[in-house]
């Protein structure tokens, strides 16, 4: 299933991804630090949703309380919970 998540308090504005049988695929960040976010997407491609959440949740960027990686973890959690 395809999802779009509107990010908050980070440079990227949206995250598009698919969740199939508990596996995260086809991650695309809109906006933000292009190179870094492409790398995060590649590293997380095919990762189990629970592992992705555990790995990325709580990561911060600069003085912010969140980051694009943390927003991806939140997006995946929302998709799994059915609140997205």
Secondary structure, 3 states (H helix, E strand, C coil): CEEEEECCCCCEEEEEEEEECCEEEEEEEEECCHHHHHHHHHHHCCCEHHHHHHHHCCCCCCCCCCCHHHHHHHHHHHHHHCCC
